[in-house]
Amino acid sequence: MHIDLNRNSNIPLSVQIYQSISDRIASGLIEKGAKLPSVRSLSKTLKVSLVTAVKAYSLLEKDNFIATIQGKGTYVQSEDVVNNNNPENDSTSLDWQLSITDHLPRAQFWRQNINLNTKPQIQMSAAHVHSSLLPEQHISKHLSSLVLKNPSLLFEYGPIQGDLELRTSIANYLKTKDVSLSAEEIVITNGSQQAINLVARTFIGAGDVVIMEAPTYTAAIDVFRWQGATILSVPVDKEGMRIDLLLKICDSYSPKLIYTIPSYHNPTGTVMSMQRRRELLNIARDFNCLIVEDDPWSEITFEKSFLPSIKSLDTSGRVIYIKGFSKFLAPGCRIGTVSASGSILNRLVAAKANSDLGSPLLTQKALLPFLQSNFMEKHLKNLNSILIKRRNLALKLLTDHMPIDVKWAIPQGGPNIWITLPSWMSAESLLFEAQSRNIAFLPGSTCYPSEPEFNHIRIGFCFLDEHKLKEGILALCSIISSFIDQKYSHNDIPII
Amino acid sequence: MHIDLNRNSNIPLSVQIYQSISDRIASGLIEKGAKLPSVRSLSKTLKVSLVTAVKAYSLLEKDNFIATIQGKGTYVQSEDVVNNNNPENDSTSLDWQLSITDHLPRAQFWRQNINLNTKPQIQMSAAHVHSSLLPEQHISKHLSSLVLKNPSLLFEYGPIQGDLELRTSIANYLKTKDVSLSAEEIVITNGSQQAINLVARTFIGAGDVVIMEAPTYTAAIDVFRWQGATILSVPVDKEGMRIDLLLKICDSYSPKLIYTIPSYHNPTGTVMSMQRRRELLNIARDFNCLIVEDDPWSEITFEKSFLPSIKSLDTSGRVIYIKGFSKFLAPGCRIGTVSASGSILNRLVAAKANSDLGSPLLTQKALLPFLQSNFMEKHLKNLNSILIKRRNLALKLLTDHMPIDVKWAIPQGGPNIWITLPSWMSAESLLFEAQSRNIAFLPGSTCYPSEPEFNHIRIGFCFLDEHKLKEGILALCSIISSFIDQKYSHNDIPII
């Protein structure tokens, strides 16, 4: 377990250690019941004072991540530890592997995905559109004949930066969204996730300050933490990232990069206001930092007009724009893009070369017929007319069946509804109960870079048909109601 | 320009700075004619003494990477600098981007690939098989009907670890090569390159010691340098990595990882002897480090038997085994694998999730018909019968036409011939001349993690048909001869 400590940061070392260990535990990278080093050994390895190590462990114990068994040591919390059994497993021939330290502090997306391996029938955790609503026949027919006509697509390396025909088509498509880019400024990636990685890995090193919204996209937090970034977070309100608070942070720290999802923010669904988009750009100029604008699903919209992207307002190459095509078109193709200019672009192309020498050609060619025609417009119109019904159904069910203490925002786009539970309720306990009924959702705590809030959940309404969606939401409402009933029945016990 | 300095290393800081800057220049990440910081500013930024900064610049100047223009400053070497013109370009609105430091010290594979953009007709730099020798019809027919039958392959996310059917087939295939792995131990990656990245990014951080062969695979050096590794190199002789020298390094340093290509080594074609394979495994155990065994093309073989892989000798989960399917099967599918066990495996799967959430499903399914049948055996038999003719042709042409001062080894497998020029000859100058005749090869200096040798070149004989191969090698022989003639004609000038 390698822990990157930023000794120049205002964040106390004990909190940094807490963050690193709690993230590893929450990601399942340190297993339940595993023995942790003693405070003395931790203080020695990390070159911190004994007081700091003790404080870090106290914080972890307070939040129930770890437990100390008198005379035995400190363990990751598990049922065995609670029951005071011997929590250590039998030794195996692979035990030496634990001495191989790693630089992977967090993988919460992975953790949530592992939970799905139990195959819940009602997958409200999915933040994308079900394949039955996507242009399967159209694209597969095209691809089927293309591969016969041009089999070498499977047998030749494509250009590192991506297929030029696809980049040109994407540039044309983005123009319809008011984003003016040339094909030369676009790099094709394996989904948006690789795009975020290319940016983080190229520009962020241990201790660099990255600012993210809180909450934000789980797997983007995973990536920036992987690079050893010091992540500072800014809350989101109805108009998006709180620029007033951002400014305060920038005054005290020197951010290298600000990551934002301005349109139908993940997970809250918020749209950043026009004024804040402009202010954000000004702040990035003033503090000489990069903006990463992640735009995974602005195509899923229930509004008649859309706000210009921050990239379209940017005249100085300050914004790195990430556009994915998985969430509303073809998840299996894993096509994303990262766009930039000048030496920022140049370095991202070099990073793509180092990462995997380039994406497969065939899946790049798959999207062409859609992008080169007006099918995309028709597809999106049709898709959104279906999705708005699902959203409305979801909202109606929540209104009709959710206990009054539970709140949510009405998303004007994107695939998610962000639900806030009573402050005492734990989304993790809720998930545990939901999974036993084959239902999955995303616990909101995974969306916080630090200081997680445990009383939010994200549900997606685009992956399930109306029947399943109804079943899922009703079950969720019923579980939450029973949690509330239970709480109040306990509270009702008269104190004599 | 961020430079990772390992202050605990025996390598002098001036040499570390030299390495970092020279790599950026050789990779084109700092452009020709660009102005470098003054020694005073460098010493301040990197917190090193002025003497150290001066020494680093002297080394760079000695090797002709940079030049100082009196009264102006220090510049990356370029024609303008040589001619004492003003080497600075006009300022543009993107100039601020240069102040955004990056963590990307090297991208030599990318650099070489950019050179290919001039599209040389005779591409002897390619280290893979031409698509006309690959089972294009067979695989494309299968895929064409598969995509019609099951279009959702394009529209659904696959498992993060990779398609189970493919992993099972690969496990069965690897058994024919005496590598015994279960499907659960295999992770599907975007080519071997991503596999190397997953390993490096998970287990290597700034200053960790990685040992590589010298020379070795260019793009693997790019990756380990990207992670800030301190790379130490061990020469290769006829039996592969010099284990006696490796042992000496291990005694002085604490390696975290040893990267090796034991079978038909890239670029030299050497096969590591059985004894050394065993010794390497023992050393990894004794020094508690990982072995990464990269096996890109042991299928391309002109021998009747093969030595067991190091992975197959490993009983304690010490070896991470990387097997690619691009070099002899379907480069365009970008299918590679990384295999490990226990917590090493677990962490690599988490790393794959963080990297791109999983590879495209369709290209994974493309390889199935081959792996699930005996087509692979037939394909390889047929392929190798063609490739041995090309190798023999290449060797005969070299013997008949290459000047006597030039040496090469006879490869028993793999796609390359490693050629050693007279020690005074620069492969870079040779490449410059060759490219003007539309010929490309790989200059050997890119294959050295440090202290490059400039008098080697790597040519591939599997990408070109016999006609082009002949044309390329004859041209190469002619250029080299003319370089030698020129050298001796200069030397012949009588000194009066």
Chai-1 contact restraints between the chains, C-beta under 6 A:
chainA,res_idxA,chainB,res_idxB,connection_type,confidence,min_distance_angstrom,max_distance_angstrom,comment,restraint_id
A,S93,B,S316,contact,1.0,0.0,6.0,A-B,restraint_1
A,L94,B,G317,contact,1.0,0.0,6.0,A-B,restraint_2
A,L94,B,G342,contact,1.0,0.0,6.0,A-B,restraint_3
A,Q97,B,G342,contact,1.0,0.0,6.0,A-B,restraint_4
A,Q97,B,S343,contact,1.0,0.0,6.0,A-B,restraint_5
A,Q97,B,I344,contact,1.0,0.0,6.0,A-B,restraint_6
A,D102,B,T202,contact,1.0,0.0,6.0,A-B,restraint_7
A,D102,B,F203,contact,1.0,0.0,6.0,A-B,restraint_8
A,D102,B,R347,contact,1.0,0.0,6.0,A-B,restraint_9
A,H103,B,G205,contact,1.0,0.0,6.0,A-B,restraint_10
A,L104,B,T202,contact,1.0,0.0,6.0,A-B,restraint_11
A,L104,B,R347,contact,1.0,0.0,6.0,A-B,restraint_12
A,L104,B,A351,contact,1.0,0.0,6.0,A-B,restraint_13
A,A107,B,A350,contact,1.0,0.0,6.0,A-B,restraint_14
A,A107,B,A353,contact,1.0,0.0,6.0,A-B,restraint_15
A,A107,B,N354,contact,1.0,0.0,6.0,A-B,restraint_16
A,F109,B,A353,contact,1.0,0.0,6.0,A-B,restraint_17
A,W110,B,A350,contact,1.0,0.0,6.0,A-B,restraint_18
A,W110,B,A353,contact,1.0,0.0,6.0,A-B,restraint_19
A,N113,B,I160,contact,1.0,0.0,6.0,A-B,restraint_20
A,S131,B,S152,contact,1.0,0.0,6.0,A-B,restraint_21
A,S131,B,F155,contact,1.0,0.0,6.0,A-B,restraint_22
A,S131,B,E156,contact,1.0,0.0,6.0,A-B,restraint_23
A,L134,B,F155,contact,1.0,0.0,6.0,A-B,restraint_24
A,E136,B,P151,contact,1.0,0.0,6.0,A-B,restraint_25
A,E136,B,F155,contact,1.0,0.0,6.0,A-B,restraint_26
A,I139,B,L154,contact,1.0,0.0,6.0,A-B,restraint_27
A,S140,B,V147,contact,1.0,0.0,6.0,A-B,restraint_28
A,S140,B,L148,contact,1.0,0.0,6.0,A-B,restraint_29
A,S140,B,P151,contact,1.0,0.0,6.0,A-B,restraint_30
A,L143,B,V147,contact,1.0,0.0,6.0,A-B,restraint_31
A,S144,B,S144,contact,1.0,0.0,6.0,A-B,restraint_32
A,S144,B,V147,contact,1.0,0.0,6.0,A-B,restraint_33
A,S144,B,L148,contact,1.0,0.0,6.0,A-B,restraint_34
A,V147,B,S140,contact,1.0,0.0,6.0,A-B,restraint_35
A,V147,B,L143,contact,1.0,0.0,6.0,A-B,restraint_36
A,V147,B,S144,contact,1.0,0.0,6.0,A-B,restraint_37
A,L148,B,S144,contact,1.0,0.0,6.0,A-B,restraint_38
A,P151,B,E136,contact,1.0,0.0,6.0,A-B,restraint_39
A,P151,B,S140,contact,1.0,0.0,6.0,A-B,restraint_40
A,S152,B,S131,contact,1.0,0.0,6.0,A-B,restraint_41
A,L153,B,G332,contact,1.0,0.0,6.0,A-B,restraint_42
A,L154,B,I139,contact,1.0,0.0,6.0,A-B,restraint_43
A,L154,B,A330,contact,1.0,0.0,6.0,A-B,restraint_44
A,L154,B,G332,contact,1.0,0.0,6.0,A-B,restraint_45
A,L154,B,C333,contact,1.0,0.0,6.0,A-B,restraint_46
A,F155,B,S131,contact,1.0,0.0,6.0,A-B,restraint_47
A,F155,B,L134,contact,1.0,0.0,6.0,A-B,restraint_48
A,F155,B,E136,contact,1.0,0.0,6.0,A-B,restraint_49
A,F155,B,A330,contact,1.0,0.0,6.0,A-B,restraint_50
A,F155,B,G332,contact,1.0,0.0,6.0,A-B,restraint_51
A,E156,B,S131,contact,1.0,0.0,6.0,A-B,restraint_52
A,E156,B,G332,contact,1.0,0.0,6.0,A-B,restraint_53
A,Y157,B,P331,contact,1.0,0.0,6.0,A-B,restraint_54
A,N190,B,D356,contact,1.0,0.0,6.0,A-B,restraint_55
A,G191,B,D356,contact,1.0,0.0,6.0,A-B,restraint_56
A,G191,B,L357,contact,1.0,0.0,6.0,A-B,restraint_57
A,Q193,B,D356,contact,1.0,0.0,6.0,A-B,restraint_58
A,Q193,B,L357,contact,1.0,0.0,6.0,A-B,restraint_59
A,Q194,B,D356,contact,1.0,0.0,6.0,A-B,restraint_60
A,N197,B,S355,contact,1.0,0.0,6.0,A-B,restraint_61
A,T202,B,D102,contact,1.0,0.0,6.0,A-B,restraint_62
A,T202,B,L104,contact,1.0,0.0,6.0,A-B,restraint_63
A,F203,B,D102,contact,1.0,0.0,6.0,A-B,restraint_64
A,G205,B,H2,contact,1.0,0.0,6.0,A-B,restraint_65
A,G205,B,H103,contact,1.0,0.0,6.0,A-B,restraint_66
A,D222,B,N354,contact,1.0,0.0,6.0,A-B,restraint_67
A,V223,B,N354,contact,1.0,0.0,6.0,A-B,restraint_68
A,W226,B,N354,contact,1.0,0.0,6.0,A-B,restraint_69
A,S316,B,S93,contact,1.0,0.0,6.0,A-B,restraint_70
A,G317,B,L94,contact,1.0,0.0,6.0,A-B,restraint_71
A,A330,B,L154,contact,1.0,0.0,6.0,A-B,restraint_72
A,A330,B,F155,contact,1.0,0.0,6.0,A-B,restraint_73
A,P331,B,Y157,contact,1.0,0.0,6.0,A-B,restraint_74
A,G332,B,L153,contact,1.0,0.0,6.0,A-B,restraint_75
A,G332,B,L154,contact,1.0,0.0,6.0,A-B,restraint_76
A,G332,B,F155,contact,1.0,0.0,6.0,A-B,restraint_77
A,G332,B,E156,contact,1.0,0.0,6.0,A-B,restraint_78
A,G332,B,L361,contact,1.0,0.0,6.0,A-B,restraint_79
A,C333,B,L154,contact,1.0,0.0,6.0,A-B,restraint_80
A,C333,B,P360,contact,1.0,0.0,6.0,A-B,restraint_81
A,R334,B,P360,contact,1.0,0.0,6.0,A-B,restraint_82
A,G342,B,L94,contact,1.0,0.0,6.0,A-B,restraint_83
A,G342,B,Q97,contact,1.0,0.0,6.0,A-B,restraint_84
A,S343,B,Q97,contact,1.0,0.0,6.0,A-B,restraint_85
A,I344,B,Q97,contact,1.0,0.0,6.0,A-B,restraint_86
A,R347,B,D102,contact,1.0,0.0,6.0,A-B,restraint_87
A,R347,B,L104,contact,1.0,0.0,6.0,A-B,restraint_88
A,A350,B,A107,contact,1.0,0.0,6.0,A-B,restraint_89
A,A350,B,W110,contact,1.0,0.0,6.0,A-B,restraint_90
A,A351,B,L104,contact,1.0,0.0,6.0,A-B,restraint_91
A,A353,B,A107,contact,1.0,0.0,6.0,A-B,restraint_92
A,A353,B,F109,contact,1.0,0.0,6.0,A-B,restraint_93
A,A353,B,W110,contact,1.0,0.0,6.0,A-B,restraint_94
A,N354,B,A107,contact,1.0,0.0,6.0,A-B,restraint_95
A,N354,B,D222,contact,1.0,0.0,6.0,A-B,restraint_96
A,N354,B,V223,contact,1.0,0.0,6.0,A-B,restraint_97
A,N354,B,W226,contact,1.0,0.0,6.0,A-B,restraint_98
A,S355,B,N197,contact,1.0,0.0,6.0,A-B,restraint_99
A,D356,B,N190,contact,1.0,0.0,6.0,A-B,restraint_100
A,D356,B,G191,contact,1.0,0.0,6.0,A-B,restraint_101
A,D356,B,Q193,contact,1.0,0.0,6.0,A-B,restraint_102
A,D356,B,Q194,contact,1.0,0.0,6.0,A-B,restraint_103
A,L357,B,G191,contact,1.0,0.0,6.0,A-B,restraint_104
A,L357,B,Q193,contact,1.0,0.0,6.0,A-B,restraint_105
A,P360,B,C333,contact,1.0,0.0,6.0,A-B,restraint_106
A,P360,B,R334,contact,1.0,0.0,6.0,A-B,restraint_107
A,P360,B,T363,contact,1.0,0.0,6.0,A-B,restraint_108
A,L361,B,G332,contact,1.0,0.0,6.0,A-B,restraint_109
A,T363,B,P360,contact,1.0,0.0,6.0,A-B,restraint_110
A,A366,B,L154,contact,1.0,0.0,6.0,A-B,restraint_111
